[in-house]
Amino acid sequence: MTAAYSIPLSGPDVTQREIDAVLAVLATPQLSLGPRLPEFEKRIAAFTGAKHALAVNSGTSGLHLCIRALGIADGDEVITTPFSFIASANCALFERAKPVFVDIDPVTLNIDPAKIETAITPRTKAILPVDVFGLPADMKRICAIAEKHGLAVIEDSCEALGASIDGRQAGRWGDCGVFGFYPNKQMTTGEGGAIITDRDDIAALCASMRNQGRDDGMGWLAHARLGYNYRLSDINCALGIAQLERMDGILAARAQVAAWYAAELAALAPHVIRPPEPPAGVVRSWFVYVIQLPGGYTAEQRNALITHLRGRGIGCSHYFPCIHLQPLYAKSFGYARGDFPVTEGISDRTMALPFFNRLTQPQVNTVVRELAAWLAANTPGGRA
Ligand SMILES: *Cc1c(COP(=O)(O)O)cnc(C)c1O
């Protein structure tokens, strides 16, 4: 499934320091539930400013625990965006709750706060906004709506570690927030994730549920509630600690790659729409570099461009396909094309270009040159 591209879509950035940190754990008897877990959690809490951080084995597990900790269950409704990774909606389905989609803002690509209130019903329990591609959702407006209607907020910040609004970190705006540490994220633990929250009750429940329902001070074979094995091993935590220690450098490297793209792509406007500038006070954390073809282009043309670039050894991808049109959602809920027109139009014309810490300026140049060549031959209504 992963072809070897000369310029891949994504690539990990693991240094000798990280390798040494992992090897050091392997030389100890505590490969899991050892000292690296609380150390990693303390550092995530310090980095984000949250009172509590709980490490888990994936971002998806973190979202699931937040849903459970908030008591969201059968028939409850969770408002979220159809333009995200599928886990943002699946986490509600795990508890037989219903994800209720709200269309997105065509510029930020995040859930449109102006459309949230009409989606609220007596069954609505929570809003689950996603900081898509590392640009924070409009959390101030979303939290104000949630407060007015007595709803919880779970911020899916799996793509946004290091982003902020008015100095307050992504993931800290709602009742709880979740990060993901899969290898394509800003920092990685191989697999992994973290929940952050200022609420003691959510932190205690999540800590217990990720560890088979055990409570603090209870024995290994005593289980207070339904739990899971969503633990993150000390091996993963050691990698995470080392990555987090150089997080400023990682974020700066990604911003530099994005700046190279922005400068090179300026020459292709208006045929390529670049990621938007964040609103005042908002700091984006670069996750992927997603461009948009303008309205005159079709999904077929976007697909042809992806095929063309891949044929030239350049990894690129459709980002994101609409969640509501995924077979599971179309079949279970009867969703069809036309239900969320803004999301569908954006989803038809967006694509992710190669983007990772170690991408070089000459590689960015090659990607943009190939993109320009395709556009010159495939501009709707004539040559560019
Ligand atoms: C990466 C990601 C997740 C979590 O993914 P995992 O692979 O389970 O760690 C959740 N939501 C979004 C929006 C993501 O991008």
The ligand as a Gaussian input file, in Angstrom:
#p B3LYP/6-31G(d) Opt

LIG

0 1
 C       -4.527000      11.257000      13.993000
 C       -5.904000      11.659000      14.373000
 C       -6.618000      10.998000      15.382000
 C       -6.063000       9.837000      16.175000
 O       -5.438000       8.902000      15.424000
 P       -4.709000       7.631000      16.051000
 O       -4.160000       6.954000      14.819000
 O       -5.751000       6.814000      16.728000
 O       -3.657000       8.080000      16.995000
 C       -7.860000      11.479000      15.715000
 N       -8.399000      12.542000      15.097000
 C       -7.751000      13.202000      14.118000
 C       -8.385000      14.389000      13.489000
 C       -6.485000      12.764000      13.699000
 O       -5.851000      13.405000      12.709000

